[in-house]
Amino acid sequence: MADFRTAQGIGERIQAARKQRGIRSTRELVQLIPNGTVTESILQNIEAGRKKDISVSMLLNITFVL
């Protein structure tokens, strides 16, 4: 498993941090994010590297949980 501090892209870092904290799925992470601001499909696309334009508020909501 990659360490989130050495992962290359933002999606890879989010995925590594999620797994290191024992959050097994994107669905589980989305349920922990307040206000429903990030959907599971958006998070899956971020982790896969398909979505590269992430708003600051979206990134803050993800990092708040992680």
C-alpha positions in Angstrom: 0.0 0.0 0.0 1.3 3.4 -1.0 2.0 6.0 1.7 -0.2 9.0 1.2 2.8 11.3 1.7 4.7 9.7 -1.2 1.9 9.2 -3.6 2.1 11.1 -6.9 -1.3 12.6 -7.7 -4.0 14.0 -5.4 -6.4 11.1 -6.2 -3.7 8.5 -5.3 -3.0 10.4 -2.1 -6.6 10.5 -1.1 -7.0 6.8 -1.8 -3.9 5.9 0.2 -4.9 8.1 3.2 -8.4 6.6 3.1 -7.0 3.0 3.2 -4.5 3.9 5.9 -7.3 5.1 8.1 -9.3 1.9 7.6 -12.0 3.4 5.4 -12.4 0.6 3.0 -14.5 2.1 0.3 -15.3 5.4 -1.4 -18.9 4.9 -0.3 -17.9 4.7 3.3 -15.8 7.9 3.0 -18.6 9.8 1.3 -20.9 8.9 4.1 -18.5 10.6 6.5 -18.2 13.8 4.5 -20.5 16.5 5.9 -23.3 18.1 3.9 -23.2 15.6 1.1 -20.9 17.9 -0.9 -19.0 15.0 -2.5 -20.8 12.1 -4.3 -19.4 8.6 -4.5 -18.9 8.9 -8.3 -17.0 12.1 -7.9 -14.7 10.6 -5.3 -14.2 7.5 -7.5 -13.2 9.7 -10.4 -10.8 11.7 -8.2 -9.1 8.6 -6.9 -8.9 7.1 -10.4 -7.3 10.3 -11.8 -10.2 11.0 -14.2 -11.3 14.2 -12.3 -8.4 16.6 -11.9 -10.3 19.9 -11.2 -11.3 19.7 -7.5 -12.7 22.7 -5.8 -11.1 23.9 -2.6 -14.3 23.3 -0.6 -14.5 19.7 -2.0 -10.9 19.1 -1.1 -11.3 20.5 2.4 -14.4 18.4 3.1 -12.5 15.2 2.1 -9.4 16.2 4.1 -11.5 17.0 7.1 -12.6 13.4 7.3 -9.2 12.0 6.5 
